[in-house]
Each structure stands twice: as structure tokens, then as C-alpha cells.
Amino acid sequence: MSIAVFATRRRVSVEPLRLATHAALAVASIVMAAPFLWMVSTSLKPDDQIFVFPPQWIPRVWEWGNYAHAMQVAPFALYFRNTGIYALGVLVCQLVLCSMAGYAFARLPFPGHRIVFIAVLATMMVPGQMLLIPLFVMLKHVPLAGGNDLLGNGGNGWLDSFPGLIVPQAVTAFSIFMMRQFFLTLPGELADAARIDGASEAQIFWRIMLPLTKPALATLAIITFQNAWNDFLWPLIVTDTEATRTLQLGLQVFQDQNNTDWALLMAATTLASLPIVVAFLIGQRYLVRGIALTGLKG
């Protein structure tokens, strides 16, 4: 009887806390979704309804033509293609290279691996803005690229090219650290058993360990794709022509020194946000699991 009473009291005391938690999360969700909803609402309004007071969340007149008009202002199909190449290129490079580096730091104790790993982590403290000029100079003087000679002079190197966009973003310290943390959670007995059976380290990595890291790979893929898709500063520095211009740079056509076409800008921004939303919806299950597992062991 006493156990049943205690369980009942405990359930009663937990319920208000759970309800309060759910209420707080619901409010936070509404606050976070409000800017996105306002963007969609603005994209469907005529110009005379955008700045009315009090604000109107539901347009009186639905201007669906804003989307078609926005896509005609500039070659957005080309911008979408360029951004897709950039984002997918960075995504593939990081999944392959950072997973290999993470496995090496987690499971291959080569001489000095701790010092090297600390040095890699230390690069996270360097602001990205400090690297813009050195990277620009390095890309301009890539030998035998973009009209350069063997010494890297005479041409533009990898500037205004997809290799120039992708290669500097192909590896990051955060991605290496994230994959290392996940590999540390996997049982080392699997690799030991494979070594006894005669498997090489490459076979152990590709056939045994890597397939077990799907949650971490999915998490890294979503984060990397989102960062590359929304990147503005690096494409602004590297690209110079329509052939390589990305979507975030293309959105600037709706703004000039004295005016901003908010309805068309919000319409184009809504379309630009759809791939990120779709990627998150597809991988959200792995995203939550991957973030949880990569923090289990240091």
C-alpha cells in the first residue's frame, strides 16, 4: 500500500513539471519559428501590405506571382546549381576526409597523435576572417591552374572556380573532433577481431567501423550542408562571375543602396531555405541521436 501511495504521489508531482516543460518548449518553438513564418507571410504580400501597422500575419491578398517574378530577376536556376555543387562538394569531402581523420585520432595511436590532435583543435580558436587573405593568395597562385605557370604566376589560379570554393572548406577541426568522439564510443573489440582475421586498417575502417557511424555521418552531413548552403562570405571573396556565383550572393540583386524589394527578396529567400528544411526533415532522427552519442566520451 505504501509503495502504491508513494508512486501515485511521485506521478502527481512529476506531471506539473512535465507540463511546464512542454509549455516552455512550445513557446520556444513558436518564438524560433516566428521569423520563418513572417518571411513566408511577407513573400506573399503586395508591397503596400508589408509595413502596415499593426502587422498582418495573414495577407489580405495572396501574391503567388512574387515567386515567379523573383526567379526571373536573375538567373536563379544557375545560382541554385552552383550552390548545390558547392554544398555537395564540401559535404562529400568532409564526410570522407574528416571521418578518416577522426578514426585515425580515435583508433590509431600513432606517435604524437595527442599533440597533433590538440593542434587541430587549436585551429578552432583562429577566427575565419583572419584566413581570408592568406587563402585568397594561395588560391591565386596554385601552379598550372587558371592560366598560372609552374610557379603559380600569370593567371588567376583557383579563383572564381569550384575547386577554389570547395577545397578550403573540405576539412574542418570541428568535423574531425565530432567524428573522433563518435569513433571512441564504438567497441574496440570489433577492430581487434578483424585484425585477428587478417583485415587491414583500411578494411576495418571502410567495412566495419564506418557503417556503424551513420548517426554521426548524418549529423555531420546536415550541419555541413547547411553551413555551405548558407555561406556568404567565402563565395563573396572567391567568385567573380555568374558562372560560379552562389545563391546567397544572388539574393543581393533585390537590394541596392536606396531600396530593397522585400516581397521578392522574401520569396527568393523562402525558396532558398527549402533545401535546408528538407535536409533537416530527412535527417532529424539521426541528428538527435548523433549529437547525443558524440558527447558520451571524451
C-alpha positions as CSV (number, residue, x, y, z in Angstrom):
1,M,0.0,0.0,0.0
2,S,2.8,2.4,0.9
3,I,4.6,1.8,-2.3
4,A,1.5,2.4,-4.3
5,V,0.8,5.7,-2.5
6,F,4.4,6.8,-3.0
7,A,4.2,6.0,-6.7
8,T,1.0,7.9,-7.0
9,R,2.4,11.0,-5.2
10,R,5.5,10.9,-7.3
11,R,3.4,10.7,-10.5
12,V,1.3,13.7,-9.4
13,S,4.4,15.7,-8.5
14,V,6.1,14.9,-11.9
15,E,3.1,15.8,-14.0
16,P,3.1,19.6,-13.4
17,L,6.9,19.7,-14.1
18,R,6.3,17.8,-17.4
19,L,3.5,20.1,-18.4
20,A,5.6,23.2,-17.6
21,T,8.5,21.8,-19.6
22,H,6.2,21.0,-22.6
23,A,4.7,24.5,-22.4
24,A,8.1,26.2,-22.3
25,L,9.3,24.1,-25.3
26,A,6.1,25.0,-27.2
27,V,6.7,28.7,-26.5
28,A,10.3,28.4,-27.5
29,S,9.3,26.6,-30.7
30,I,6.9,29.4,-31.6
31,V,9.5,32.1,-31.0
32,M,12.0,30.3,-33.2
33,A,9.5,29.6,-36.0
34,A,8.2,33.1,-36.0
35,P,10.9,34.7,-38.2
36,F,10.5,31.9,-40.8
37,L,6.7,32.3,-40.8
38,W,7.0,36.0,-41.1
39,M,9.3,35.5,-44.1
40,V,6.8,33.3,-45.8
41,S,4.0,35.7,-45.0
42,T,5.9,38.7,-46.4
43,S,6.7,36.8,-49.6
44,L,3.0,36.5,-50.3
45,K,2.1,40.1,-49.7
46,P,1.8,43.1,-52.1
47,D,4.2,45.9,-51.3
48,D,1.5,48.1,-49.7
49,Q,0.8,45.4,-47.0
50,I,4.4,44.7,-45.9
51,F,4.9,47.6,-43.4
52,V,1.3,48.2,-42.2
53,F,0.7,48.6,-38.5
54,P,-0.4,46.5,-36.7
55,P,1.4,43.8,-38.7
56,Q,-0.7,41.3,-40.6
57,W,0.5,37.7,-40.5
58,I,-2.2,36.6,-43.0
59,P,-2.1,38.6,-46.2
60,R,-5.4,40.1,-47.4
61,V,-4.2,39.5,-51.0
62,W,-2.1,36.4,-51.7
63,E,0.6,37.4,-54.3
64,W,1.8,34.0,-55.5
65,G,3.3,35.7,-58.5
66,N,6.1,37.1,-56.3
67,Y,7.8,33.7,-56.5
68,A,7.8,33.6,-60.3
69,H,8.8,37.2,-60.6
70,A,11.7,36.7,-58.1
71,M,13.1,33.8,-60.1
72,Q,13.1,36.0,-63.3
73,V,15.0,38.9,-61.8
74,A,18.3,37.0,-62.0
75,P,19.5,33.5,-63.2
76,F,18.5,31.8,-60.0
77,A,18.4,28.3,-61.7
78,L,22.2,28.8,-62.2
79,Y,22.6,30.1,-58.7
80,F,20.8,27.0,-57.3
81,R,23.0,24.7,-59.4
82,N,26.2,26.5,-58.3
83,T,25.2,26.4,-54.6
84,G,24.3,22.7,-54.9
85,I,27.7,21.9,-56.4
86,Y,29.4,23.9,-53.7
87,A,27.4,22.4,-50.8
88,L,27.5,18.8,-52.0
89,G,31.3,19.0,-52.8
90,V,32.0,20.3,-49.3
91,L,29.7,17.7,-47.9
92,V,31.4,14.7,-49.6
93,C,34.9,16.0,-48.8
94,Q,34.1,16.4,-45.1
95,L,32.3,13.1,-44.8
96,V,35.2,11.2,-46.3
97,L,38.3,13.1,-45.1
98,C,37.0,14.1,-41.6
99,S,35.8,10.6,-40.9
100,M,39.2,9.1,-41.8
101,A,41.0,11.7,-39.7
102,G,38.6,11.1,-36.8
103,Y,39.2,7.3,-37.0
104,A,42.9,7.8,-37.0
105,F,42.8,10.0,-33.9
106,A,40.5,7.7,-32.1
107,R,41.8,4.2,-33.0
108,L,45.3,4.6,-34.4
109,P,47.7,5.8,-31.7
110,F,50.5,7.0,-33.9
111,P,53.4,8.8,-32.3
112,G,52.5,12.3,-31.3
113,H,48.8,11.8,-32.1
114,R,47.7,13.7,-28.9
115,I,49.9,16.7,-29.8
116,V,48.6,16.7,-33.4
117,F,45.0,16.4,-32.2
118,I,45.5,19.4,-29.8
119,A,47.0,21.4,-32.6
120,V,44.0,20.6,-34.8
121,L,41.6,21.7,-32.1
122,A,43.6,24.8,-31.6
123,T,42.8,25.9,-35.1
124,M,39.2,26.4,-33.9
125,M,40.3,29.4,-31.9
126,V,41.5,31.2,-35.1
127,P,38.8,33.5,-36.5
128,G,37.9,32.6,-40.0
129,Q,38.2,36.2,-41.1
130,M,42.0,36.0,-40.4
131,L,42.4,33.3,-43.0
132,L,40.6,35.1,-45.9
133,I,43.6,36.9,-47.3
134,P,46.1,34.0,-46.9
135,L,43.6,31.6,-48.6
136,F,42.9,34.1,-51.3
137,V,46.7,34.5,-52.1
138,M,47.2,30.7,-52.0
139,L,44.3,30.1,-54.4
140,K,45.5,32.8,-56.8
141,H,49.0,31.2,-57.0
142,V,48.0,27.5,-57.5
143,P,50.5,26.1,-60.0
144,L,49.2,25.2,-63.5
145,A,45.7,26.3,-62.7
146,G,43.7,29.2,-64.2
147,G,46.5,30.2,-66.5
148,N,49.3,30.0,-64.0
149,D,52.7,28.7,-64.8
150,L,54.6,26.1,-62.8
151,L,55.5,28.8,-60.2
152,G,51.9,29.9,-59.8
153,N,52.2,33.2,-61.6
154,G,50.5,34.7,-64.6
155,G,46.9,33.8,-64.0
156,N,44.0,33.5,-61.5
157,G,44.7,30.1,-60.2
158,W,41.6,28.6,-58.5
159,L,39.9,32.0,-58.0
160,D,36.4,32.1,-59.5
161,S,36.2,28.3,-59.7
162,F,34.5,25.4,-57.9
163,P,37.8,23.9,-56.6
164,G,38.5,27.3,-55.1
165,L,35.2,27.3,-53.3
166,I,35.3,23.7,-52.1
167,V,38.9,22.8,-51.3
168,P,39.4,25.3,-48.4
169,Q,36.2,24.1,-46.8
170,A,36.9,20.4,-47.3
171,V,38.2,19.7,-43.8
172,T,37.4,21.4,-40.5
173,A,38.6,20.8,-37.0
174,F,35.0,20.6,-35.7
175,S,34.1,17.8,-38.1
176,I,37.3,15.9,-37.2
177,F,36.5,16.3,-33.5
178,M,32.9,15.2,-33.9
179,M,33.8,12.0,-35.8
180,R,36.6,11.2,-33.3
181,Q,34.1,11.4,-30.4
182,F,31.8,9.0,-32.1
183,F,34.5,6.5,-33.0
184,L,35.5,6.5,-29.4
185,T,32.0,5.2,-28.4
186,L,32.4,2.1,-30.7
187,P,33.8,-1.1,-29.1
188,G,37.4,-1.6,-29.9
189,E,36.9,-5.4,-29.8
190,L,35.3,-5.2,-33.3
191,A,38.6,-3.9,-34.8
192,D,40.7,-6.3,-32.8
193,A,38.6,-9.3,-34.0
194,A,39.0,-8.0,-37.6
195,R,42.8,-7.7,-37.2
196,I,43.0,-11.3,-35.9
197,D,41.1,-12.3,-39.1
198,G,43.7,-10.6,-41.2
199,A,41.9,-7.4,-42.2
200,S,43.9,-4.3,-42.9
201,E,43.2,-1.0,-41.3
202,A,41.6,0.3,-44.4
203,Q,39.2,-2.7,-44.5
204,I,38.4,-2.3,-40.8
205,F,37.6,1.4,-41.4
206,W,35.5,1.1,-44.5
207,R,33.7,-2.3,-43.9
208,I,33.3,-2.4,-40.1
209,M,33.7,1.0,-38.4
210,L,32.3,3.4,-40.9
211,P,28.9,1.7,-41.4
212,L,28.4,2.0,-37.6
213,T,28.7,5.7,-37.7
214,K,25.5,6.5,-39.7
215,P,24.1,8.8,-36.9
216,A,27.3,10.8,-36.8
217,L,27.7,11.0,-40.5
218,A,24.0,12.1,-40.9
219,T,24.6,14.8,-38.2
220,L,27.8,16.0,-39.9
221,A,26.1,15.9,-43.3
222,I,23.2,18.1,-42.1
223,I,25.5,20.6,-40.4
224,T,28.0,20.8,-43.3
225,F,25.3,21.1,-45.9
226,Q,23.5,23.9,-44.0
227,N,26.7,25.8,-43.5
228,A,27.8,25.5,-47.1
229,W,24.4,26.3,-48.5
230,N,24.1,29.4,-46.4
231,D,27.7,30.6,-46.8
232,F,28.0,34.1,-48.0
233,L,31.4,35.5,-47.1
234,W,33.7,32.9,-48.7
235,P,31.8,32.8,-52.1
236,L,31.9,36.6,-52.0
237,I,35.7,36.6,-51.7
238,V,36.4,33.8,-54.3
239,T,33.7,34.2,-57.0
240,D,33.6,36.9,-59.6
241,T,31.3,35.8,-62.4
242,E,27.8,34.4,-62.9
243,A,29.3,31.0,-63.7
244,T,30.2,30.4,-60.1
245,R,28.1,32.8,-58.1
246,T,26.1,31.1,-55.4
247,L,22.5,31.6,-54.2
248,Q,23.3,33.8,-51.2
249,L,25.2,36.3,-53.4
250,G,22.3,36.2,-55.9
251,L,19.9,37.4,-53.3
252,Q,21.7,40.8,-53.3
253,V,20.0,41.7,-56.6
254,F,16.9,42.6,-54.6
255,Q,18.8,45.3,-52.7
256,D,20.6,48.4,-53.7
257,Q,21.9,51.5,-51.9
258,N,18.5,53.1,-51.6
259,N,15.8,50.5,-51.9
260,T,15.0,46.8,-51.1
261,D,12.3,44.9,-52.8
262,W,11.2,43.0,-49.6
263,A,8.4,40.9,-51.2
264,L,10.7,39.4,-53.9
265,L,13.6,39.1,-51.5
266,M,11.5,37.1,-49.1
267,A,10.1,35.0,-51.9
268,A,13.6,34.1,-53.1
269,T,14.8,33.5,-49.6
270,T,11.9,31.2,-48.9
271,L,12.8,29.1,-52.0
272,A,16.5,29.2,-50.9
273,S,15.5,27.8,-47.5
274,L,13.6,24.8,-48.8
275,P,16.6,22.5,-49.3
276,I,17.8,23.2,-45.7
277,V,14.3,22.4,-44.4
278,V,14.1,19.2,-46.5
279,A,17.5,18.0,-45.4
280,F,16.6,18.6,-41.7
281,L,13.3,16.7,-42.0
282,I,15.0,13.8,-43.7
283,G,17.9,13.5,-41.2
284,Q,16.4,14.8,-37.9
285,R,16.2,11.3,-36.4
286,Y,19.9,10.8,-37.0
287,L,20.7,14.3,-36.0
288,V,19.4,14.0,-32.4
289,R,21.0,10.6,-32.0
290,G,24.3,11.7,-33.4
291,I,24.6,14.8,-31.2
292,A,23.7,12.7,-28.1
293,L,26.2,9.9,-28.9
294,T,29.2,12.1,-29.8
295,G,29.2,13.6,-26.3
296,L,29.3,10.4,-24.4
297,K,33.1,10.0,-24.2
298,G,35.9,12.5,-24.3
